[in-house]
Amino acid sequence: MPSVREWITHQKTSLLYRSNRPNELARTIQWALENPSKIEKIRLQAKQFAQQNFTWNIQLSKLKTVYQKLY
């Protein structure tokens, strides 16, 4: 999904793997299990990113901008 990929950075805000690649998924899960401190860092970065980009006020501001451009 291109729109979601704009928000996700591998090993910063999430872990990515290619679909229909079970071995790649398995390696990603294994990496996560072997790196709990890195997973915690990713979790905190993802939470911070969401709090800075997806609050109701931010979304309302973006929506207002779109409407203002239309009218």
MDAnalysis code that builds the backbone (N, CA, C; Angstrom):
import MDAnalysis as mda
import numpy as np

u = mda.Universe.empty(213, n_residues=71, atom_resindex=np.repeat(np.arange(71), 3), trajectory=True)
u.add_TopologyAttr("name", ["N", "CA", "C"] * 71)
u.add_TopologyAttr("resid", np.arange(1, 72))
u.add_TopologyAttr("resname", ["MET", "PRO", "SER", "VAL", "ARG", "GLU", "TRP", "ILE", "THR", "HIS", "GLN", "LYS", "THR", "SER", "LEU", "LEU", "TYR", "ARG", "SER", "ASN", "ARG", "PRO", "ASN", "GLU", "LEU", "ALA", "ARG", "THR", "ILE", "GLN", "TRP", "ALA", "LEU", "GLU", "ASN", "PRO", "SER", "LYS", "ILE", "GLU", "LYS", "ILE", "ARG", "LEU", "GLN", "ALA", "LYS", "GLN", "PHE", "ALA", "GLN", "GLN", "ASN", "PHE", "THR", "TRP", "ASN", "ILE", "GLN", "LEU", "SER", "LYS", "LEU", "LYS", "THR", "VAL", "TYR", "GLN", "LYS", "LEU", "TYR"])
u.atoms.positions = np.array([
    [0.837, -1.181, 0.000],
    [0.000, 0.000, 0.000],
    [0.883, 1.247, 0.000],
    [0.920, 1.971, -1.080],
    [1.783, 3.151, -1.134],
    [1.475, 4.169, -0.040],
    [0.215, 4.412, 0.281],
    [-0.101, 5.434, 1.268],
    [0.406, 5.050, 2.652],
    [0.367, 3.796, 3.000],
    [0.860, 3.349, 4.292],
    [2.380, 3.366, 4.323],
    [3.019, 3.022, 3.230],
    [4.481, 3.009, 3.179],
    [5.072, 4.396, 3.436],
    [4.317, 5.446, 3.169],
    [4.794, 6.793, 3.453],
    [4.970, 7.006, 4.951],
    [4.231, 6.264, 5.760],
    [4.270, 6.429, 7.206],
    [5.223, 5.461, 7.887],
    [5.627, 4.420, 7.205],
    [6.388, 3.343, 7.829],
    [7.836, 3.381, 7.362],
    [8.741, 3.282, 8.330],
    [10.156, 3.166, 8.025],
    [10.645, 1.874, 8.665],
    [11.210, 1.004, 7.853],
    [11.664, -0.297, 8.339],
    [12.661, -0.126, 9.478],
    [12.435, -0.828, 10.538],
    [13.249, -0.835, 11.756],
    [13.340, 0.529, 12.433],
    [12.404, 1.419, 12.090],
    [12.280, 2.676, 12.827],
    [10.889, 2.785, 13.430],
    [9.863, 2.609, 12.606],
    [8.495, 2.650, 13.117],
    [7.758, 1.326, 12.915],
    [8.407, 0.375, 12.297],
    [7.773, -0.923, 12.048],
    [8.817, -1.896, 11.501],
    [8.374, -3.107, 11.298],
    [9.188, -4.100, 10.598],
    [8.451, -4.455, 9.317],
    [9.158, -4.438, 8.226],
    [8.548, -4.737, 6.936],
    [9.092, -6.048, 6.374],
    [8.247, -6.707, 5.624],
    [8.658, -7.889, 4.864],
    [7.752, -7.961, 3.647],
    [8.206, -8.625, 2.617],
    [7.407, -8.730, 1.391],
    [6.327, -9.795, 1.560],
    [5.151, -9.490, 1.062],
    [4.047, -10.445, 1.172],
    [4.331, -11.703, 0.350],
    [3.692, -12.778, 0.728],
    [3.842, -14.079, 0.065],
    [5.276, -14.600, 0.130],
    [5.988, -14.214, 1.158],
    [7.361, -14.687, 1.380],
    [7.451, -15.231, 2.813],
    [6.957, -16.437, 3.036],
    [6.925, -16.966, 4.404],
    [8.292, -17.050, 5.061],
    [9.334, -17.329, 4.309],
    [10.674, -17.386, 4.895],
    [11.133, -16.011, 5.363],
    [10.778, -15.002, 4.609],
    [11.129, -13.636, 4.992],
    [10.364, -13.225, 6.250],
    [9.100, -13.601, 6.321],
    [8.305, -13.339, 7.527],
    [8.929, -14.053, 8.724],
    [9.307, -15.302, 8.542],
    [9.918, -16.069, 9.629],
    [11.210, -15.405, 10.104],
    [12.042, -14.920, 9.172],
    [13.289, -14.243, 9.551],
    [12.996, -12.954, 10.313],
    [11.959, -12.242, 9.881],
    [11.582, -10.998, 10.546],
    [11.113, -11.276, 11.971],
    [10.303, -12.294, 12.142],
    [9.840, -12.669, 13.479],
    [11.015, -13.113, 14.343],
    [11.898, -13.914, 13.773],
    [13.075, -14.373, 14.515],
    [13.935, -13.190, 14.946],
    [14.138, -12.239, 14.050],
    [14.910, -11.044, 14.380],
    [14.261, -10.298, 15.538],
    [12.927, -10.148, 15.478],
    [12.206, -9.446, 16.544],
    [12.378, -10.157, 17.884],
    [12.281, -11.472, 17.881],
    [12.438, -12.238, 19.114],
    [13.856, -12.146, 19.677],
    [14.826, -12.015, 18.807],
    [16.223, -11.949, 19.233],
    [16.679, -10.531, 19.601],
    [15.844, -9.540, 19.328],
    [16.219, -8.143, 19.547],
    [15.144, -7.367, 20.316],
    [14.827, -7.790, 21.531],
    [13.740, -7.119, 22.264],
    [14.010, -5.641, 22.547],
    [15.253, -5.257, 22.769],
    [15.531, -3.839, 23.028],
    [15.302, -3.002, 21.768],
    [15.636, -3.545, 20.612],
    [15.383, -2.833, 19.354],
    [13.882, -2.747, 19.075],
    [13.156, -3.809, 19.408],
    [11.695, -3.799, 19.229],
    [11.068, -2.735, 20.121],
    [11.564, -2.607, 21.339],
    [11.052, -1.572, 22.247],
    [11.321, -0.182, 21.676],
    [12.495, 0.020, 21.118],
    [12.816, 1.309, 20.505],
    [11.892, 1.585, 19.315],
    [11.657, 0.591, 18.489],
    [10.740, 0.734, 17.343],
    [9.343, 1.077, 17.837],
    [8.909, 0.394, 18.893],
    [7.573, 0.642, 19.457],
    [7.442, 2.097, 19.906],
    [8.450, 2.583, 20.616],
    [8.400, 3.965, 21.106],
    [8.442, 4.978, 19.964],
    [9.253, 4.709, 18.953],
    [9.322, 5.613, 17.797],
    [8.007, 5.617, 17.027],
    [7.384, 4.455, 16.892],
    [6.094, 4.377, 16.191],
    [5.023, 5.140, 16.959],
    [5.028, 4.992, 18.271],
    [4.049, 5.705, 19.106],
    [4.240, 7.207, 18.981],
    [5.489, 7.661, 19.052],
    [5.774, 9.084, 18.928],
    [5.348, 9.609, 17.555],
    [5.636, 8.855, 16.510],
    [5.245, 9.259, 15.158],
    [3.725, 9.401, 15.058],
    [3.005, 8.427, 15.603],
    [1.541, 8.472, 15.559],
    [1.010, 9.669, 16.344],
    [1.573, 9.926, 17.506],
    [1.119, 11.053, 18.318],
    [1.395, 12.387, 17.644],
    [2.450, 12.462, 16.859],
    [2.807, 13.711, 16.191],
    [2.090, 13.914, 14.854],
    [1.515, 12.837, 14.307],
    [0.950, 12.948, 12.962],
    [-0.519, 12.574, 12.832],
    [-1.093, 11.932, 13.824],
    [-2.440, 11.402, 13.636],
    [-3.423, 11.754, 14.743],
    [-3.230, 12.885, 15.399],
    [-4.209, 13.305, 16.399],
    [-5.429, 13.884, 15.675],
    [-6.520, 14.018, 16.418],
    [-7.732, 14.597, 15.822],
    [-7.475, 16.023, 15.365],
    [-6.735, 16.786, 16.156],
    [-6.468, 18.185, 15.785],
    [-5.654, 18.281, 14.498],
    [-4.682, 17.431, 14.344],
    [-3.870, 17.435, 13.124],
    [-4.724, 17.043, 11.926],
    [-5.532, 16.017, 12.073],
    [-6.383, 15.577, 10.968],
    [-7.417, 16.643, 10.614],
    [-7.976, 17.307, 11.630],
    [-8.929, 18.386, 11.386],
    [-8.266, 19.526, 10.630],
    [-7.060, 19.856, 11.010],
    [-6.318, 20.913, 10.325],
    [-6.085, 20.558, 8.851],
    [-5.711, 19.323, 8.598],
    [-5.499, 18.875, 7.215],
    [-6.799, 18.921, 6.422],
    [-7.893, 18.510, 7.049],
    [-9.191, 18.523, 6.379],
    [-9.624, 19.956, 6.063],
    [-9.402, 20.875, 6.993],
    [-9.730, 22.283, 6.753],
    [-8.944, 22.825, 5.563],
    [-7.687, 22.464, 5.487],
    [-6.844, 22.903, 4.370],
    [-7.403, 22.408, 3.032],
    [-7.833, 21.171, 2.991],
    [-8.407, 20.609, 1.764],
    [-9.674, 21.373, 1.387],
    [-10.565, 21.599, 2.356],
    [-11.804, 22.328, 2.071],
    [-11.528, 23.772, 1.613],
    [-10.547, 24.404, 2.231],
    [-10.224, 25.776, 1.857],
    [-9.702, 25.852, 0.423],
    [-8.973, 24.836, -0.007],
    [-8.480, 24.802, -1.378],
    [-9.616, 24.581, -2.365],
    [-10.666, 23.876, -1.924],
    [-11.799, 23.605, -2.809],
    [-12.709, 24.800, -2.980],
    [-12.787, 25.657, -1.961],
    [-13.732, 26.773, -2.022],
    [-13.064, 28.091, -2.009],
])
